[in-house]
Amino acid sequence: MKNQVKYKRSAIIVLLSSLFILFALNIIFSFFYVRIDLTAEKRNSLAPSTIKLLKELPDKIFIKVFLLGDNHPADYQIFAKKTREILEEFARHSSNIEFEMIDPIEGKDQEEVNSIFGEFSKKGLPPIPISREDLSTTWVVPGAFLTYNAKEYPVTLVVSSNREHWLDFSIQELEYNLVSAIRNITTTFAPKVAFLEGHGEFDRMATSWMEWQLKRYYGIDRVTINNKINALRNIYVKDSASATIGTYGNKYDVLIVAQPTQTFSDMDKYVIDQFIMNGGKVLWLIDATNASVDSLFSSQEFFATENYLKLNSLFFNYGVRLNANLIQDLTCQSLAVPQGMIGNQPQYQFYKFPYMPVAVNYTTHPIVRKIKALKVDFAGTIDFVGSDSELQKTVLVTTSERTKVVPTPSIVTLNVIKLQPNMEEYRRMYEPIAVLVEGKFTSAFKGMLPVGFDTIKEFNFLSECKGTSRQIFVSDGDMIRNAFDYKTMKPYPTGYDYRANRHYDNADFLLNCVNYLSSDEELVSIRSKSFKIGTLNPIAVKEKKQFYILLNTIGPLVIISIMATVLILFRRWKYSRSLKV
């Protein structure tokens, strides 16, 4: 009896002590936020750059999210819950973040709904159709509005509803999209990006999708050099008497050269060179040959030759060489070949076309960490040249392990789709098609300024880069081009094959390139965060369906029974010893 009383007393003391400790811990942690993310990829943790941005917010940002709705599909409601969780994380790290989640059409009739949706479209957040489980379609507002100092900024959070695995992709992009919007609305001066014109580069229609993507983060312009020394730099007269010229620096942070087809003059090359020497960054999207899909469809075959752009001297000086050859890769796209008409609709047959690789091999650089596949058309190889210790050279994208390199001049024919590939010819592997060079560049005009340039020596000629700069070289200009629907006068997404109805990651890759070139490593680091979605093996589930049902129903009961039995046996053993004593 004494032992039983003693045991009861100790049990009560332990119980009361435990309750007291739990109560005290709750009080303590109500003043301190502690959260442990046990996932391998830290999928539930904010990036350090995000936390830094939130803590440095100068004023209140109010975020109104329109993802709620009783009639929304289950996956959309999951995304709304995830959005709430990440915004709660934002608010915990900054008292300047306030948010509200609402259903914008709750209690509204159809006429009011149409009016509300029209207002959203005008403000840059058009509703999108979402398919429900019963195969019906509902329209939802796919994002939020950010308000800061009387400025309102729309942010789209949901990727297009017809994209495969849209939910996983949207969740992975959620932090990036919200942080980008916060940066944009709080930044007074956004970096400037310019598309070069004047050498047969892609026009605005061919790059309209990427321009629209970049406009969310940067000021966008199109510039023609046309032998003007001040095309890329802000130049002024310091002293008119002595004709001394000064510069305020570059007009743009990043220059995009998208598939030029005409020769560059020495003056234009000089202007670009000095833009780089003054810290400017360049994204080169260059076709070293004249090969194109358009030429192939118009004549079934064509003679591929080198594009004489006269840029080799620049590139060689910057540490790279874009070779005038063509890559064939057995990891390739299917080319849609016209096979006649049915009514007014053309009919296509799809054939593997090795001149159009699908790039699936990447390094570990943040620019390409989340890229899955890139659409490549008639690319060539890239070599690193020189041994300048001031330059760091990184391969970003390569071909597969089954690659063939075709020298030019050569005939490119559509008949290659009918030929059985000779595997002995496809023995090259991992040929670079996109590279990054960064560091302290030396001017291509150092010690060799032409005589005709005597009059511009006072324009602050720099023989080497002031600090450091960055350049990305891609051996396929078509990587940035978007198809265009002339019926609706709207572009298809960059990297979208509308005939095969397949999305590639070209737009994401190019956006990462510009982010990195403009020194937005914080955005690149957030965007490069990735995690694997755990999925069930559909074959195993089908074959062992009954086994998994029994495992998930009986298994927990068996485990509980074993634990209960062990506990009972332990208690009997303990009390039997106490009674003997």
BELFENSUL-V674473 format. One record per helix or strand of 3 or more residues. SS is the DSSP state (H for helix, E for strand). FROM is the first residue (numbers start at 1). TO is the last residue. If there is no record, write none. Layout:
SS|FROM|TO / SS|FROM|TO
This chain:
H|2|29 / H|48|55 / E|61|65 / H|74|93 / E|97|101 / H|110|122 / E|128|131 / E|137|140 / E|143|148 / E|151|156 / H|166|186 / E|192|197 / H|208|215 / E|219|224 / E|233|239 / E|244|250 / E|254|258 / H|266|277 / E|281|285 / H|293|299 / E|301|304 / H|312|317 / E|320|322 / E|325|329 / E|332|342 / E|345|359 / H|366|368 / E|382|384 / E|391|398 / E|403|407 / E|410|413 / H|414|418 / E|432|439 / H|451|456 / E|469|474 / H|477|480 / H|506|517 / H|521|527 / H|538|543 / H|545|580
